[in-house]
């Protein structure tokens, strides 16, 4: 009887140890997979600056912070995202705003934009002096309340005549409660 209980106890111990090892392997693998899953997902309403200037701007979507629709002339489209918060190295902290002018809804690819034009995509600060990042090339996808950008820009202090420093901005917006200007 003692030998039978001892072998049953050994079997139970082995079974518990095997369950503990399986749980460790399973949860350890899940812990290792979790960060890569999080990295693969692109955050909506976040705009990342890389290059001569770096940083991140975040948009809190609301009807007050997002407007989109036909532009004033009725021949193109306009998206305005305002009250973005964040910090851009060498350009200051928010609030910031983005204005995108595109010829059509959907994907628009700009090979070379006139950095002096007021009818291309730009980011502007609400600081003194006002800092602008004006589009030189890239892609803007405008679907009204949603969209994305991947553009190259140059730094410009409004009122000065100089433009400098190439920076790439990537990001997307999702404003289901945005103001549709028609």
C-alpha positions as CSV (number, residue, x, y, z in Angstrom):
1,X,0.0,0.0,0.0
2,X,2.8,2.4,0.9
3,X,4.5,1.7,-2.4
4,X,1.2,2.4,-4.3
5,X,0.7,5.8,-2.4
6,X,4.3,6.8,-3.0
7,X,4.0,6.1,-6.8
8,X,0.6,7.9,-6.9
9,X,2.1,10.9,-5.0
10,X,5.0,10.9,-7.5
11,X,2.6,10.8,-10.4
12,X,0.7,13.8,-8.9
13,X,4.0,15.7,-8.3
14,X,5.1,15.0,-11.9
15,X,1.6,16.1,-13.2
16,X,1.7,19.4,-11.2
17,X,5.3,20.1,-12.3
18,X,4.3,19.5,-16.0
19,X,1.3,21.8,-15.6
20,X,3.5,24.5,-14.1
21,X,6.0,24.2,-16.9
22,X,3.3,24.3,-19.6
23,X,1.7,27.4,-17.9
24,X,5.1,29.1,-17.8
25,X,5.8,28.3,-21.4
26,X,2.3,29.4,-22.5
27,X,2.2,32.6,-20.6
28,X,5.8,33.4,-21.3
29,X,5.2,33.0,-25.0
30,X,2.1,35.2,-24.7
31,X,4.2,37.9,-22.9
32,X,6.8,37.7,-25.7
33,X,4.1,38.1,-28.4
34,X,2.2,40.9,-26.8
35,X,4.7,43.7,-27.5
36,X,5.1,42.8,-31.2
37,X,1.4,42.8,-31.6
38,X,1.2,46.3,-30.1
39,X,4.0,47.6,-32.3
40,X,2.3,46.4,-35.5
41,X,-0.8,48.5,-34.9
42,X,-0.6,52.1,-36.2
43,X,-2.1,54.6,-33.8
44,X,-4.9,56.7,-35.3
45,X,-4.9,60.4,-34.6
46,X,-1.2,60.4,-34.1
47,X,1.3,62.3,-36.3
48,X,5.0,61.4,-36.1
49,X,7.8,63.8,-37.2
50,X,11.2,62.4,-38.2
51,X,14.2,64.1,-39.7
52,X,15.4,67.6,-39.1
53,X,12.6,68.0,-36.6
54,X,11.2,65.1,-34.5
55,X,8.3,64.6,-32.2
56,X,4.7,63.5,-32.0
57,X,1.4,65.3,-32.2
58,X,-1.8,63.8,-31.0
59,X,-5.4,64.8,-32.0
60,X,-8.4,64.3,-29.7
61,X,-11.2,63.9,-32.3
62,X,-14.3,65.9,-31.8
63,X,-16.6,68.1,-33.9
64,X,-14.6,71.1,-32.6
65,X,-11.2,69.6,-33.7
66,X,-12.0,68.1,-37.0
67,X,-13.6,69.6,-40.1
68,X,-13.6,68.3,-43.7
69,X,-15.4,68.8,-47.0
70,X,-15.3,70.8,-50.2
71,X,-12.9,73.8,-50.2
72,X,-14.2,77.3,-50.6
73,X,-13.9,77.3,-54.4
74,X,-15.8,74.0,-54.5
75,X,-13.2,72.4,-56.8
76,X,-11.0,70.7,-54.2
77,X,-11.2,69.2,-50.7
78,X,-10.0,70.5,-47.3
79,X,-9.3,68.8,-44.0
80,X,-8.6,70.8,-40.9
81,X,-7.4,69.1,-37.7
82,X,-6.9,71.5,-34.8
83,X,-5.9,71.6,-31.1
84,X,-3.3,68.9,-31.5
85,X,-1.0,68.5,-28.6
86,X,2.6,67.4,-28.5
87,X,6.2,68.6,-28.9
88,X,8.3,69.0,-32.0
89,X,12.0,69.4,-31.4
90,X,13.2,73.0,-32.3
91,X,9.6,74.1,-33.1
92,X,7.9,74.0,-29.7
93,X,4.9,72.5,-28.0
94,X,1.2,72.5,-29.1
95,X,-1.5,73.4,-29.8
96,X,-0.9,72.6,-33.5
97,X,-3.2,72.4,-36.5
98,X,-3.0,70.5,-39.8
99,X,-4.6,71.7,-43.0
100,X,-4.7,69.5,-46.0
101,X,-5.8,70.7,-49.4
102,X,-6.3,68.0,-52.0
103,X,-7.7,68.0,-55.5
104,X,-9.9,64.9,-54.9
105,X,-11.1,62.6,-52.2
106,X,-9.1,59.3,-52.0
107,X,-5.3,59.1,-52.4
108,X,-3.4,62.1,-53.8
109,X,0.3,61.8,-54.6
110,X,2.3,65.0,-54.7
111,X,5.6,64.7,-56.5
112,X,6.7,68.3,-55.9
113,X,4.7,71.0,-54.1
114,X,5.5,74.7,-54.0
115,X,6.6,75.2,-50.4
116,X,5.5,78.9,-50.7
117,X,1.9,77.9,-51.7
118,X,-1.0,78.3,-49.2
119,X,-2.9,75.5,-50.9
120,X,-0.9,72.5,-49.9
121,X,-0.8,70.4,-46.7
122,X,0.8,72.1,-43.7
123,X,1.1,72.0,-39.9
124,X,1.1,75.3,-38.0
125,X,1.7,76.1,-34.3
126,X,-0.1,78.6,-32.2
127,X,3.1,80.1,-30.9
128,X,4.9,83.4,-31.4
129,X,6.4,83.3,-34.0
130,X,4.0,80.9,-35.8
131,X,5.9,77.9,-37.0
132,X,4.7,76.1,-40.1
133,X,5.8,72.8,-41.7
134,X,4.9,73.1,-45.4
135,X,4.6,70.1,-47.7
136,X,7.2,69.6,-50.4
137,X,6.1,66.1,-51.5
138,X,4.2,63.0,-50.4
139,X,0.9,61.3,-50.2
140,X,-2.4,62.4,-48.6
141,X,-5.4,60.1,-48.5
142,X,-8.6,62.0,-47.7
143,X,-11.8,60.1,-47.0
144,X,-13.4,62.9,-45.2
145,X,-13.7,61.9,-41.6
146,X,-10.8,59.5,-42.0
147,X,-7.5,59.7,-43.8
148,X,-3.7,59.5,-43.6
149,X,-0.6,61.4,-44.6
150,X,3.0,60.5,-45.5
151,X,4.6,63.8,-46.5
152,X,7.9,65.6,-46.6
153,X,7.9,69.1,-45.3
154,X,10.2,72.1,-44.7
155,X,10.3,74.3,-41.5
156,X,9.2,77.9,-41.8
157,X,8.8,80.6,-39.3
158,X,5.8,82.6,-40.6
159,X,6.9,86.1,-41.6
160,X,10.5,85.0,-42.5
161,X,11.6,84.3,-46.0
162,X,13.6,81.1,-45.2
163,X,12.5,77.5,-45.4
164,X,14.8,74.7,-44.2
165,X,15.2,71.2,-42.9
166,X,13.6,68.2,-44.5
167,X,11.2,66.4,-42.1
168,X,8.9,63.4,-42.9
169,X,5.5,63.4,-41.2
170,X,3.3,60.2,-41.1
171,X,0.0,59.7,-39.4
172,X,-3.7,59.2,-39.7
173,X,-7.0,60.7,-38.5
174,X,-10.3,59.2,-37.6
175,X,-13.0,61.8,-36.7
176,X,-16.4,60.1,-36.7
177,X,-17.9,63.2,-35.0
178,X,-16.1,65.7,-37.2
179,X,-17.9,68.6,-38.8
180,X,-18.7,67.8,-42.5
181,X,-18.6,71.1,-44.4
182,X,-20.2,69.4,-47.4
